Amino acid sequence: MANGTIAFDTLTTSDSKGTANLSANVERSIDTTYILHGVCKQWTCFNQETPEVFNSFNLSSMTDRTTGKTQHNFASVMTGQKLYSVSGMTLDEGESQAVMDGCDNDYTDATKYEVNTFSTDNTARDCDHGYTMVQGELA
């Protein structure tokens, strides 16, 4: 069996089933640039207390740095420094007001980012539920 490459600019399909909001048998298309540039490149669902990764995409590992800090390492790196954005949220069952203060990629490395979490009195705190996602371009 030969291996090859399929190249196209637009992916087009006809929807024979339809959905509640879309009519059946209508051709739909999406520009492949959107697929490349417009989708989430990494996400993680994690627990800082254990630490444990519940589920993830494009994560090679998560490192417990210290209380309230976990480092998330990409399986496939981003294109370069300052070229990706991290967002997310945390929740702690013991203190529902614990917050994710920020995600720091320190602008020098396209291989990882760090999640920093604090309680309402600004004390570093490990949270039992964290969710992050990364937008940008893969290298």
N, C-alpha and C positions, 0 to 999 in steps of 0.2 A: 504494500500500500504506500502510495506517495503522499508526502506531506507538502502542503502549500500554504499560500496566503490568500485570504479573501480581503479585498479592499473595496470600500464604498464610502460615500459621503453622507448618504441618508438611508436610514432603515425604514422600510415601508411594509405595512401589513394591512390586511383587511380583517376587521373584527366581525367574525361570523356569529358570535354569541351576544355581543353587546353587554352593557351593564345598566344599572339603574339610571345613571346620568348620561349614557351615550347610546346612540342608536346602533343597531346591528347592521352588518354589511356596509360599513363606511370605512373607506381607506384612511389609515392614519400613518403619519410618519414622524420621525424625530431625527434631527441633525446629529450626526455622530460627534460633533464638537461638543454638544451638550453632555453627552455620555462621558467624554473625556474630561471636560472642565467643570461640569455642573453637579457632580455627585460627590457624596461623602467619601473621603479617601481612607479614613480610619475612624473606628469608634470602639469604645470600651464600656462595659458595665462591670463595676468592680466594688470590692469591700476593702477599705484601708485598714480596718481593725485586724483582720485575719493575717496578712493580706491575701486576697483571693480575687481572681478574675472570673466572673460568672459567664461572660460571653464577650466576644470581641471580633473585630475584623482588622486585618493588617497590623496586628500587635504581636511582636516577637516575645516580649516579656514585660512585666511590671515589677519595679524595684521599690521596696519600702526604704525611703531615705531617712526619715525620722518622723516623729509625731506630726501628723497633718501634711506630710509631703510624700508623694509617690511619683516615681519617674516612669513614664510610659515610653517604651522603645518600639519604633516602627519595624515591621518586618520588611517592607519596601519603603525606602527613604523618600523624602520630599525633594523637590528640585533644588532647594537651597535655603539659606538662612533668610529670615524675614519674608518668606514667600508662602506662608501658610497661616491659617487662623484656627485657634482651638476654642471651643465653647463647651459648656457643660453645666452640670448642677450636682449638688450632693444633698443627702438627707441622712440624718442620724436619728434612729428611733429613740435613743435616750434623750436627745435634745433636738426637737424638730426644727429649731431655728439655726442649726449649724449651717454654714454657708461655704461655698467654694469661692475664695477670695480672688483666685486667678489661676490661669494656666500660663506657665512661663516656658518659652522655648529658648530663652536667653540669647536669641539672635545670633548664635554662633554655630548652631548645629542643626542639621536637617534630619537627624536620626532619632530625636526624642523630644519630649516635652515633660514638664513637671506640673502636677496638680497640688495646689496649696489650699488647705481647708482650716477654718477657724470657727470657734463658737461665738456666740453673740457678745461675749466680753473680750473678744479679740485674742483669745488664747488658742494656740495651735491645737487642733482636735482631729483625731481619726474618725471618719464617718463610715457607717456600715453600708451605705448605698451611694455610689458615684456613677455618673454618666458623662462621657465626653465624646466629642466628635471633632474631626479635623477636615477643613476645606482647604484646597490648594491643588498643586500639581505634583504628581509623583515624578521622580527622576527617571 
